[in-house]
Amino acid sequence: MSTTATITQTAVQASNLHGFGRMRVDGTDTKFGDFRDDLTRDGYAVVKGAIAKEKALKYADEMYSWLEGFELGFDRNDPSTVQKDKLPVLNEKGMVLHYALPHENFVWAVRSEPGVIGAFEKIYDSEDLIVSFDAINIQFPNRTDVPPNTPWPHQDQDPKKHGFRCMQGLVNLLPNGPDDGGLIVCPGAHLLSEQFHKEMADEELIPAWTPEWYGFTDRGMKWLEDHGCKWVKVCAEPGDLLLWDSRTPHYNLSPKKNQPRLAIYTCYMPVADATQDDLRRKKDAFDRRVGTTHWPNAKHTGSNVAQRNGEEDPHNRLRPLVEPVLGERAFKLTGIPYIKE
């Protein structure tokens, strides 16, 4: 992976690239000898084999079983059953936000994998981490029963707040090649983010439900192009962990051929970066088995009430089908042990 020649040392300095949390970065000459070199240079990285392939495929099997468990007629072996009335509610981006899915036991098992947690421990140089209760992504190819998944290039970060703030991630569970949908990124553009927002300060914002989201307009896309930024489809194998800086422009696409896409979003941050109010809000989300966004400090909490055809889905679940069984390490990731009574 490489950034374009137009991303200069000046841009690197202007980006306020001083480090990922506690991971100190002195500039482009800093070398870690691992995926962190890709992160500092390109704003994204692939950690190969964070979970063993066989284990990742087992998690994929459990996700298929979860879908079939609604007994709406979906059959993983019959593509004709990929219909919205035979599935829980998935949006056109493949996101599943409800049904207590973020707290299913197999989802927590993925979050608890040592190879996944370990990558974030390296980034932050800390074992005292908390994890997001983020959405799960399920995308099937060749769908005509839902709106098309058009490109939605964005940053998951308030444009008024510069510098590194959040490392996002997902665990890929099925083979994910060039035509299998998934993550699209703009390598190196995170280094230009502050410059971009200063020069584009007069741009009318695309409406968003949170200030922690910035969508790129056609003019913004032209700015990136003029500054030598290119878009790349990230490919991965089952068990690979994909990481990206929240400043890195990104979006996802749906599969084009026959291979579905299954992924579990996993984002961690140091518990030291969360307030006690954050942790109490996070505990409430865990107790109610609702999701959060990618922010591990639970900036926003969700609901388990999905809407189907304008009404509450009669198949809604307020608790997981299989409640999570958390070991000591996983329980710390909830943030609950760090709450001071």
Salt bridges, closest charged atoms under 4 A:
ASP34 OD2 - ARG36 NH2 2.81
ASP34 OD2 - LYS122 NZ 3.71
ASP38 OD1 - ARG41 NH2 2.88
ASP42 OD2 - ARG41 NH2 3.12
ASP61 OD1 - ARG76 NH1 2.42
GLU62 OE2 - LYS58 NZ 2.93
GLU68 OE1 - ARG76 NH2 2.92
GLU113 OE2 - LYS55 NZ 3.19
GLU121 OE2 - ARG329 NH2 2.82
ASP145 OD2 - ARG143 NH2 2.81
ASP156 OD2 - HIS154 NE2 3.44
ASP156 OD2 - HIS250 NE2 2.90
ASP179 OD2 - LYS257 NZ 3.32
GLU194 OE2 - LYS198 NZ 3.34
ASP202 OD1 - ARG219 NH1 3.29
GLU203 OE1 - ARG219 NH1 2.76
GLU212 OE2 - LYS161 NZ 3.86
GLU212 OE2 - ARG165 NH2 2.89
GLU212 OE2 - LYS299 NZ 3.56
ASP226 OD1 - LYS222 NZ 2.84
ASP240 OD2 - LYS48 NZ 2.49
ASP245 OD2 - ARG247 NH2 2.70
ASP277 OD1 - ARG280 NH2 2.76
ASP278 OD1 - ARG281 NH2 2.61
ASP284 OD2 - ARG288 NE 2.89
ASP287 OD2 - LYS283 NZ 2.65
ASP313 OD1 - ARG308 NE 3.13
GLU323 OE1 - ARG289 NE 2.94
GLU323 OE2 - ARG319 NE 3.05
